[in-house]
Amino acid sequence: MSQETTIVSRRSPLEGARRKGADAANAGLPASACPYRDKRTLSGRLSWSRAFRNAWLQGHRDVMQGDLFR
């Protein structure tokens, strides 16, 4: 009986947010349509939401500027 090793390529959640931003730009949506809000914790510190927002906006900018290979 042979065992096969399968290598699965996983993408980070931030790459997914970037792809969603690119998809939104391809669909003609403006940058203001970003679904990620800049949230803060109860102590006033930044949360991970800013990273997701920046990734989404970067994907959107890449498409709008024609940088499809980035």
Residue pairs with C-beta under 8 A, 6 or more apart in sequence:
13 52
14 51
14 52
14 55
15 55
17 36
17 52
17 55
17 56
17 59
18 55
18 56
18 58
18 59
18 62
19 59
20 35
20 56
20 59
21 34
21 55
21 56
21 57
21 58
21 59
21 60
21 61
21 63
22 59
22 60
22 62
22 63
23 59
24 33
24 34
24 56
24 59
24 60
25 59
25 60
25 61
25 62
25 63
25 64
26 63
31 57
31 60
31 61
31 64
34 53
34 56
34 57
34 60
35 56
36 49
36 52
36 53
36 56
37 49
37 53
38 46
38 49
38 50
38 53
39 47
39 49
40 46
40 47
41 47
61 67
62 68
62 70
